[in-house]
Amino acid sequence: DVVLKIDVQGAEQVRRLMPDAVFIFVVAPSEQELEHRQEQRGSESPQDLASRREIGKREMTYAKEYGHVVMNDDIERAVGEIRQIIEDARRRVT
């Protein structure tokens, strides 16, 4: 198993090389919640935050191209859902 945390461009490159790979798009419950989380980190300038927001909006349009979309509204549930997706993929391969 290999797990990669990549942007949509990286995912597209992986998809070309490994068309049978499992892709999971993780989303925040809302745009407002995502902005709040980014601001709470306090690690980026206002300009960097604005840039990330624009990138995030563009990347959301790619969610439908992923095999799975997981809502990250509750970390325990989201992790459980991702684990289940991975376990199901393993069963299909073996």
ROLUM-597603 format. One record per residue (C-alpha): x, y, z; residue in one letter; residue number from 1. Coordinates in Angstrom, 1 decimal. Example, Ala and Ser with C-alpha at 12.3 -4.5 7.8 and 13.67 -1.06 7.14 Angstrom:
[node [12.3,-4.5,7.8],A,1]
[node [13.7,-1.1,7.1],S,2]
***
This chain:
[node [0.0,0.0,0.0],D,1]
[node [1.1,3.5,-0.7],V,2]
[node [-0.8,6.6,0.6],V,3]
[node [0.0,10.0,-1.0],L,4]
[node [-1.3,13.4,0.0],K,5]
[node [-1.2,15.3,-3.3],I,6]
[node [-3.0,18.0,-5.1],D,7]
[node [-5.3,17.4,-8.0],V,8]
[node [-2.5,17.8,-10.5],Q,9]
[node [-0.4,15.2,-8.7],G,10]
[node [-3.5,12.9,-8.6],A,11]
[node [-3.8,13.3,-12.4],E,12]
[node [-0.2,12.2,-12.9],Q,13]
[node [-0.7,9.2,-10.7],V,14]
[node [-4.0,8.3,-12.5],R,15]
[node [-2.1,8.3,-15.8],R,16]
[node [0.6,5.9,-14.4],L,17]
[node [-1.7,3.8,-12.3],M,18]
[node [-5.3,3.9,-13.6],P,19]
[node [-6.5,1.3,-11.1],D,20]
[node [-5.3,3.4,-8.1],A,21]
[node [-7.9,4.4,-5.4],V,22]
[node [-8.4,8.1,-5.1],F,23]
[node [-10.0,9.8,-2.1],I,24]
[node [-10.9,13.5,-2.1],F,25]
[node [-11.2,14.8,1.5],V,26]
[node [-13.4,17.9,1.9],V,27]
[node [-14.3,20.2,4.7],A,28]
[node [-18.0,20.5,5.7],P,29]
[node [-18.2,24.0,4.2],S,30]
[node [-16.1,26.7,2.6],E,31]
[node [-16.6,28.7,5.8],Q,32]
[node [-15.3,25.9,7.9],E,33]
[node [-12.2,25.4,5.7],L,34]
[node [-11.5,29.1,5.9],E,35]
[node [-11.8,29.0,9.7],H,36]
[node [-9.4,26.0,9.9],R,37]
[node [-6.9,27.7,7.7],Q,38]
[node [-7.0,30.9,9.8],E,39]
[node [-6.7,29.0,13.1],Q,40]
[node [-3.5,27.5,12.0],R,41]
[node [-1.9,31.0,12.0],G,42]
[node [0.9,29.8,9.7],S,43]
[node [0.1,31.8,6.6],E,44]
[node [-0.1,35.4,5.6],S,45]
[node [-3.5,36.9,4.5],P,46]
[node [-2.2,36.9,0.9],Q,47]
[node [-1.2,33.2,1.2],D,48]
[node [-4.6,32.4,2.7],L,49]
[node [-6.4,34.2,-0.2],A,50]
[node [-4.3,32.2,-2.7],S,51]
[node [-5.1,28.9,-1.0],R,52]
[node [-8.8,29.7,-1.0],R,53]
[node [-8.7,30.3,-4.7],E,54]
[node [-6.8,27.1,-5.3],I,55]
[node [-9.2,25.2,-3.0],G,56]
[node [-12.2,26.5,-4.9],K,57]
[node [-10.7,25.3,-8.2],R,58]
[node [-9.7,21.9,-6.8],E,59]
[node [-13.3,21.3,-5.5],M,60]
[node [-14.4,21.1,-9.1],T,61]
[node [-12.3,17.9,-9.4],Y,62]
[node [-14.0,16.1,-6.5],A,63]
[node [-16.4,14.3,-8.9],K,64]
[node [-13.4,12.7,-10.7],E,65]
[node [-12.3,10.9,-7.6],Y,66]
[node [-13.6,7.5,-6.7],G,67]
[node [-14.4,8.5,-3.2],H,68]
[node [-15.2,11.8,-1.4],V,69]
[node [-14.9,11.9,2.4],V,70]
[node [-16.3,14.7,4.5],M,71]
[node [-13.9,15.7,7.2],N,72]
[node [-16.5,17.0,9.7],D,73]
[node [-15.6,14.5,12.4],D,74]
[node [-12.0,13.2,12.4],I,75]
[node [-12.9,9.8,13.9],E,76]
[node [-15.6,9.2,11.4],R,77]
[node [-13.5,10.5,8.4],A,78]
[node [-10.5,8.3,9.4],V,79]
[node [-12.9,5.3,9.8],G,80]
[node [-14.3,5.9,6.3],E,81]
[node [-10.9,6.2,4.7],I,82]
[node [-9.8,3.0,6.4],R,83]
[node [-12.9,1.2,5.1],Q,84]
[node [-12.2,2.5,1.6],I,85]
[node [-8.6,1.2,1.8],I,86]
[node [-9.7,-2.2,3.2],E,87]
[node [-12.3,-2.6,0.5],D,88]
[node [-9.7,-1.8,-2.2],A,89]
[node [-7.4,-4.4,-0.7],R,90]
[node [-10.1,-7.1,-0.9],R,91]
[node [-10.7,-6.3,-4.5],R,92]
[node [-7.0,-6.7,-5.4],V,93]
[node [-6.4,-10.0,-3.5],T,94]
***
